[in-house]
Amino acid sequence: MHWLVGELARHDRLYHVEGRPEISDAEYDRLFRELAELEQAHPRDVLPDSPTRRVGAALPEGQGLARARHEVPMLSIDSLFSAEEVRDFETRVRRFLALGAEEPLAWVCEPKLDGVSAALTYVDGLLARALTRGDGEVGEDVTANLRTVRAIPLRLSDARRAAPSLLEVRGEVIMERGAFERFNAERIARGEPELANPRNATAGAVRRTDPAEVARYPLTFHPWAVVRVEGVSFSRYQHLAEALADWGFAELGLREVCADVEACLAYHARLEARRFEIPFEMDGVVAKLDDLALRERLGTTARAVRWQYAHKFAALEATSTLRAIEVQVGRNGRLTPRAHVDPVEVGGVTVTHATLHNAEHVAALALSIGDAVFLRRAGDVIPQITGVAKSASGRAPSDWAARVPPELLGPDGALRAGVTAQWRAHFEAPRACPACGKASVASGKYWLCPNGIACPPQLVGRTEQLVAQSAFDIDQLGEKRILQLVEHGYLQSPADVFHLDPEKLVEIERWGEKSVAKLVEQLAARRSIPLERFLVALCIPDVGVATAKLLAQHLGTFEQVRAASEEALLHIDGIGPELARGLPAWFADAGNQALVSRLLAGGVSVNEATRAAGGALSGKTFVLTGTLVSMGRAEAKHAIEERGGRVASSVSAKTDYVVAGAEAGSKLKKAQELGIQVLDEAAFGALLAR
């Protein structure tokens, strides 16, 4: 369970924070379901940071976009994969509502669109605000961008029925496949880069800072929920959906009211059979209870609503030839094998690469170069190889060497270091880094280059992290310019960004005086940085945006973070043993110390984190255990922190209070042994009310 929670959190970060997923939706769902089953079997061992208890992970913060809290959280949908699971879901709903098997229970079924979710708020009929989903609690304000989408009415139509005084409608911003292909062709004709797929193109468009640029993208919007409405009332979702069409929203024409769960399954089968005829990307069907009063009775869990489910389509699969395996170097030195395959279309996307994770994974697949392999994707940009369709045999085809992808060859025409492309060859764990030649070291099931920023890909990657929007936010330095700085010898450390000489920069090809002046101006403006963003900029393994915020909130200053011991870190709710060990080790490393010193010498100042002070619980440390009836664990934690207190994950002599709900476990026993004050739910509520 510990491993699954950490692995799912990593994939959440890769997909939602960094925009570079490593696994397919199907594989993520499998891991999530495995964790949920374990937690159901061992409820007392559920971890407080389990993704089953979290609304969702944040998408990358858009440049210059303000953030705002959702009035109603945008929760997730339970994903189901078989008819049996769908029937079990309906059985649980009936049991919760005390409905007999013979009593009617109608559902509304719609396609599950694969785009970017958004929440639109209308006040007195006018579009007032548009937010992205974000982490489900807080989203990015993209009102100006979505006003350019013609499928979104700026004013609700009252021609057919009166518009409500307040309406919050949620839906999916998407590009239809045909529109995307035409748009891509226009970009290529203008010499602009080709976009990978409609979903990624939509995500990038929605977060652009210039609405005029957004208007160029063929975006559309399809609603799938109403969470707030005032001035009118409805008893059924189908009637509400019809009202949305009357008020001016696009209608797909694919919604159906299903009298029972068997009708839902039949709808799923019909839509899956037509998935390539329908002109937009979708990965399943969403079924929702039609009766809105029953929805109210069912309510929600911490992560999802209880009255709807997503029945996913089967993952898409194709076969291709494994042409080569190359070792890529990550920004923190991880050496990851990546497969090169002959181009093949998988679910409407042309695939030429597939992730292989690590040497152990490659060995488990028993791959050899030249094999015909199965490729599967379910919405991800980079698919996975799931097995061997037919092993390579006999002699190599006569054109084998000539068909090695050109990017895998060096200037002399020979294979680059770290590339395996010989016919029937097996991939072996890399003994040395292909970029710098440093001997690799094992780290669990991964291999690492220990050369740090002396390794060019690590230097470039860590510099990209330092200038990213979630860190110093220096948009004048992109990947190409960073590569130029490294090639010219102006960057030996990411911190050298703050030591650049403008007179030397203007001599670099395509670096004019105006662009250099903009960079200098931006560097001057960014030298003062909040603690949480500084921690992200340092590119510490496993410290992303959310963890950086957690460290900043609890420790307050950079000096406190740098000096924090493993024991002190374990006392922070949400920090696990691996990071608690790894963070002090990172700061103890001489190279990392030099990086920090170089940044500070470049004029960087780190601001203290803003923390609640002077509250009723200021300076007090709490540990929560058991199940609280009147509020969820997250709500209790928020209430404590709002009053200046802290929530820890383990009981120690530094704990002031242990809040014990129903079925409290070992934490309660330890608190009693240490003589720590234990509060039941009533006493805790009284303490909060002071």
N, C-alpha and C positions, 0 to 999 in steps of 0.2 A: 504493500500500500504506500509506503514511503517512496519507493522508486517510481510508482505510477504517478503519484502526485507531482513529484519533481519533473518527470518526463512530460506530463501533460502541460505543466506550467511553462516548460521550455518551448513546447510547440505552440502554445498560445502566444508566447512572446515573438517567436519567429514569424508566425502568420499575421498576428495583429499589430505588433510594435515595429517589427523590422521589415515586414513585407517580403520575406524570402522563405516560404514554407519548404520543409524537408520531406513531409509525408503527405499522403492523400487524405481526403476527408474520411474515406472508408477506414483507413488505418487508425486515424485519430478516434473515430467513433468506436472502433474495436477496443482500444485502450481505455476509453472512457467507460464503456460498458463493463469491462473487466473490473475496473475500480469500483463502480457502483455495485456490482454483485458481491465483491469482497466486503464492502461497507455494510451491505444488507445482512451479510452473514456475521459480521463483527462490529455491531453498531457502537460499542464502547471504545473502539480503537479508531474511529473516524477522526482524521486530522483536521484542525481548524482551518487550514489553508487548502483544503480539498477543493478542486474545481467543481465538484458536484454541489458545493455550497456557495459558489460564487456566481454572480450574474454573468460575468464575461470579462474578457481581456480587452484592453484599449487598442484601437487602431492608431497608427502613427499620427502625431499631432500635426495638423496642417500649418504651413507657414503663415503667420500673421492672423490666424483664425482664433476668435475668442471662444471660450468654452463656457457652457451653461449646463445647469442641472436639469434633468428631465423631471417634470412634475410627477409623472408616473414612470417607474423604471421600465426599460425595454428588456424584458426577460427573454430567456432562450426557449426553445421548443424541444420537447423530448423527441429524439430520433428513433424510429422503429424500422426494422429491416425485413420482417416476415409477416405473413398473414396471422400466424399464431400470436406474435407480439401485439398486433393490432387488436385481435380479439381479447387478449389479456388486458390491454389498456381499457377497452370498453367495459370489461367485467369489473375492473377496479372503480371506474366511474359509477357504474350502477350500484356497487356495494357502498360507495361513499354517499350516494344520494338515496340509498335505501329503495331502489327501484327494482321491481321484479323483472325477470327476463321477458315477460310478455308485454310490459309497458313500453310505449313508443319512445324512441330517443333519436331525434333527427340530427344529422350532421350537415355542414356545408363544406364541400370539397373544392379546393383551388390548386393551381400549380404552385410549387415552391420555387420562386424565381431566384436566380443566381445573380444578384447585383449588389447594390449598396443600400442598406436600410436607412430610412430617413423619417423624421417626425415633423409634420407640418402643423403649425398652430394658426388658426384663423380667429380673429376677434372682430365681432360685428361684421362678419363676412369677408374681411380683408386678410390676406396672408401677412401675418405678423412676425413669424419666426420659423426657421427651418434648422433642425439639428440632425447631425449624424448620430448613429447609435453610440459611438464611442465605446465606453466600457459598460454600457447599460444604465449607468447612474448619471454620468456626465458626458455630453456630446459636444461636437464642434459646431459653431454657428455658421452655417453655409447659406443663410437666407439670400444674400446677394447673388450667389452662384445659382441656386435653384430657381430664382425668379426668371432666369433665362430659359428654363425648360418649358417648352410650350404646352406640354401635357399637364402642367400644374397651373390651375386657375389662380390669377392674382386676386380676383374677387369671386366669391361663390355665387353661382347663378341662382336667382330666385324665380326664374321663369316658370318652373314646374311645381315648385313647392318652396315654402319660406325657408330661408337659410337660418341656421342656428346662431345664437349670439356668441357662442364659443364652440369651437370644434378643433380637436386634435386628431388628425388622421395620420396613420403610419402606412408606409408602403415601400416599394423597391424602386430605386433609380436604376434603369437598365439601358442597354443598347440592343436593338434587334440585330440579329446576325447579318442580314443583308446590308443594313445601314452601316454597321461596323466595317464590313468588307469594302464598301464604297469609300468610307472615310479613310481607311488604311491606304487604299489605292491613291487617293488624293494626296495623302502625306508623302508617300513614296515618290510621287511625281514632283513634289516640291523639294525633294531631297531630305525629308525629315525621317526619323527612325520609324520602323514598322512597330506597331503595337502588338503585344502578345496575344491578347484575347479580350472579348467585350467586358468582362468583369473588371480586369485590371485597368483597362482604359477608362471605365466609368469611375472607379475609385480615384484615379489620378485627376480626372476632370473635376470631380466634385470638390476637391481640395485645392484647386488652383486659386491664386490670389487675384487674378484679373478676370472679372465676369465676362469681359468681351471675348477672352480666349475660351471660356467655358461654353459660350454661345455657339462656338464652332462645332462642338461635339454633338452628335445626333442622339442626345439623351431623351429618355421618356420616363414616365412615372406611372406605376400601377399601385393603387391602395390595397391593403390587406387587413386593416384594422382601424377601429375608432376607439380611443381610450377615454376621451372626454367629449361630452356634448351637452350643451345647455340651450334651453329654449324649445327643444323638441324632445320627444321620447319614443322609444321603440321597445318592442318585446322580443323581436327576433333579428338575428344578424342578417338574414337574407333581405329583410326590409331595409335595414340600415345600409347595406351594400347598394341596393336600388336607389336609395336617397343620395348616396355619393355620386352615382352616375347623373342624377338629376342636378346636383350642385356643380357639375362640370368636370368630374374626374373620368379618366379613360376607363373603358370597360373591355376586359379581355374577351368576354363571351365564352369563357371556359368554366365558369363557376356552376356547380350543380348542388341541389339539395338532395341528400341521400337519406332515405327513410330509416336505414339501419346500417350496421357495420359491414354487412355483406355487400351492400350497395357501394360503400366506400371502397372496398377492395376491388370491385368491378370497375369503378371509376379509375382507380390507380392503374389497373391493367390496361385500360383503354388509352390513358394518357401516356403511359410508358411506351406503348406500341407506336405512338405518334410523335415521340419526343424529337425526332429529327425533322418532322414536317412542320412543327410549330416554330415560328421564326425567332424565338429567343431562348436563352439558356435556362434550363431548369434541372433540378436534381432530385425531384420527388413531388409528393403531393402533401398539402396541409389540410387536415380535417379538423373542423371546429364545431363545437356544439352550437346549434342554431338558437336555442332558447337562452336568452341573456340572463334571465333570473337564475337558471341552473348554473350558469357560469359564476354568478356572484356567490352562490352557495359553495361551489367547489374551491374558489379562490386560487392561491398560488403556493408553491414551495419557495425556498430561497432563490432557486435558480430558474424555475419555469412555471408556467401556468398549468393547471391541472385539467383544463377543459379542451385542449387541442394537442395534436401530435403531428409529426412529420413522418410520412412513410416514404423512405428513400427509394430511389430507383437503384437497380443493380449497377455496381461499378462498371465502367466501360473498359474494355480490354481489346488489345490488338497484338499482333506479332511482328517482330522485326529482327534484323540481324545485329548482334553485338559486334560493333566494329572495333572498339578500343575501350580501355579504361584508363583514365588519367587521375592523378592525385592532385587535388586542389588544396591550397594553403589558406586557412581561415585567419581572421585578424588576431585571434588569440593563439594561433599556432596549430590548431587542429588540422590533421592531414586526412582529408576525406576523399574517398574514391568516387568518381562520377563516370557513368557509362555514356559512351557515344554509340548511337544506333542509327541505322539507315532511316531516313525520314519516313514517318508513317503518320497517318491521321488517326487520332484517338479522340473521339467525341468532338469533332469539329476543330481540333487544334493539331497542327503539324508538330510532331515530337521528334527531337533529335538527341535529347539527353535524358538521363534518368538518374535519380539519386540512388546511391548504394550504401550510404550511412557509414560503414566501417568494414575493416577487413574480415571480421567475424561474420558479418552479414553476407559478404560476398562468398565466403567459404560455405556458409549454410546453403546458399543457392546452388553451389557446385557449378559455377560459371566457368566457361572457357571462351576465349576470343573466337568468334565465328559461329557461336551457337545462335539458333533461332530462339528468341526469348519472348515471353508474355509480358506485355506492358499494360498497366492498369492505371486509370485516373478517374477521379470522381470530383472534378472541379478544380483540382490543383494545377498550377502552371507546370511544375516538374513532376512527372509521374514516377511510378516505381516499377522495377522489374520484379515480377512475382514468381517466376520460375522458368525452367528451360522447356521449350516446346520440342526442340530437336537438337541434339548435340552435334557439334561440328565433327566431321570424320573425313578420313582420306587426306589427299593433298590439298593445299590451298588453291583456290581459283586463280587462274593466270593473272587476273587484274587485281588481286587482293592488295598488294602493296600500293598500287596506283590509286586505290580508293580510300586510303587513310585520310581522314579529314585534314585539310591543309593547316588548320590552326594548331594541330598537334605536332607539326614539323618545325624544326629550327631553321635558321637562315641557310644552313648547309644542306637542307633536305632530309636530315636524319631525324629520328624521333626525339622529341624533347625529353628531358629528364622527367621521370615519374609517369611516363606513358607506356602502357602495355598494349601492343597492337599486333603482335606476331600470331599467325594462325594457330589456333588450338592452345595458345599459352594461357596459363592460370595466373591470376592476380596474386601477388604476395604483399604482405604488409611492408610498407616503405621503410627501408633501413636508414634512409637519409632524406632530408627535405629536398624536394625537386627544385626549389627556388634558390636556396643558399648553400646546399650541400652539407648542412650540419646534421650529425647523427641524430636520428629520431629517438624518442623515449616513449615507452608504453605508459598509458594512463587509463586504467580500467580496460575497456574494450576499444579504446581509441589510441591513436599514435599522435604525438605532438612534436613540433619543431621547437626546441628550447632556446632558439636564437633570438627570440623577442623582436624588437624593432630593428635589429641588425639584419633581419630577413625582410627583403623588399615587400612582399605581399602583406606581411604583418604591419610594416610601417605604413603602407598605403591604407590598409583597412582600419588601423587604429586612428589614423589622421582623419579618415572619413567619419569615424565615430565622433571624434573630437569636434568637428565642425558641423555635425548633424543638427537638425532642428531641435531635437530633444536635449542637446548639449549647448555648445556655444552659439549655434545657429548662425553660421557664417556661410551664406549661400553664394558668396563670390568665389568659393573654393569647391569645385566639383571634382569628380574622380580624375578627369583628364588633366586638370590643372595641377592636382596633387602629384600625378605621375610626372608631369614636367618638372615640378620642383624637386622631386626625388632624383630624376635623371640629371638635372643640373647641379646636384649636390647641395641644394639649399635646404633640404630637409633630411636630417639624420635622426630626428625625433619629432613626434607630433607636436611637441611644445615649441619647436622652431617656427611654427606658424606665427607666434608672437614676437619673433626676432628677425623677420624678413626685412631685407634692405630694398626699399622702393626703387632706388637707382639701378639695382641689378635686375629687378623684375621687369622693368620696361624693355630690357634687352632680349627677353624671351620671346620666341615666335608667337604672334597673335596676342601679346600682352601690351595693349596700348596704354598711354598715360591716363586716359579716363578710367579704364578698368582697374588699373593699379591704384588710382586715387580713391575709387569706390571701396576697394579692398582695405586700404589703409584706414579709411573713415569707419568702415564696419568693424575692423579689429579694435579700434579705439573705443567704439561704443559697446563692444562685447566683453571688455576686460573685467568688468564687474559682473559676477554670475552667482545665482542662488546655489546653495549647497547641493541640492538634489540634482541640479543640472551638471554641476561640476563632477559629481560622482559618476554620472552617466558618461561624461566626456572622458574619464580616465580609462574606460573600456575594461573595467574589472570583470572577470568572468562571473556570470550569473547575477550581475547587478544591472538590471534594466531600469526603466522609468519607475515602475511600481516599487521595487525594492529600494531604489535610491530615495524615494519619498519616505518610505518607512524608516530608513536609517536617519534621514534628516530630521524627521519628526521626533524620533526618540532620543537622538544624541545631540542635535542642535547645532554643533559647530564642526568644522572639518577636523580640528585638533582632537575632538572627542571621538570622531569616527576613526581617525588614524591610530588613536591609542587604545581603542576598544579591544578588550580581551575576548577570547572564545566564550568564557563564562558569561560576560556581560552581553554579548550578542545573542546567546541562547536565551537570555531573559526577555528578548523582544519577541512579542507574538508575531509570527509570520517569518521568522528567520530560522532556517533549519540547520542541522549539524554540519552539513557540507559547507555551506557558506560561512558559518561561524568559525570553522577551521580555516577556510580559504582566505577570508578577508585579512586577518592579521598576517598570514603568510605573504599575501600580495604586498602589503605595506612594508614588510620586512625585507623584500627583495631590493637589492641595490639599484637595479635598473629602474624599477618603479619609483624608488626614492629620488633618483636623478630626474625622472620625468616630472614629478611634482615640483621639485626645486627649480627646474628650468621654467615651468609654467609661472611660478610665483616670481621668478626673476624677470619674466617678461611683462610684469605689471599686472598679472591676474590677481584679483581680490575676490575671496569667497565670502559671500554674505551668510550670516547666521540664518538658520531656519526659523520661521515664525511659528511659535508654539503657544498654545493656550497657557496663559499665566494668570495667577491670582484667582482661579476658579475654586469652587468649593472642595474639589478633590486634588488641588495642585500638589504635586510631589508625591502623591499616593500611587502605589502599584497594586494592581488587581490581577487575579487569575480567575478565569471563568471555567466551571466544570459542570457537567450534567446538562439537562435540557430545561431551559427557561420557558414558562408557559406564556407569560404576558408579553414577551418580546423575544425576537431572535437574537442569536449570538452577535451578529453584526450590529444590530441596533444597540445592544448593551455596550458593545465596545465603543461605538460612536458616542453614546451618552457619557461614558467615562472620559473619553478624550476631550469631548466638548467642554467638560468641567475642569480640565487641566490635569486629569489623571493619566496613567499609563496602563496598558494591558500587556501582561507577560504570558508566555506560553507554558512556563513551568514554575513550580513552587520552590522558593528558596527563602533563606533568612531575610532577604530584602523585600519579600512580599508583605504588604500591609493587610490586604483583605483577600479571602477566597470566597467567591460567590458560587454557592452550590445549588444547582437545580435538581430536578428529578434524575435518579440513577447516576448520581455523582460517583466517580470512581477513585482511582489511586491518588489523584491530586487532593481530594478531601482528606484521605487518610494521612497524607504527608503533612497537610496543614495542621491537623490535630496533633501529630507528633511534634511539630515545631512550635506549637502554641500560638499559631496565627489565627486572628479573628475570622470566623466563618459567618457569612451572611446568607440567610435563606432569601428567597425571592422577595418576600414582603419587606424584610429589613433592607435589602438592596434598593427597593423602590423608595423606601423612606429616606435613605441616604441621598438618593438622586434628587428628591424633592426639597431638600434643605435649601 
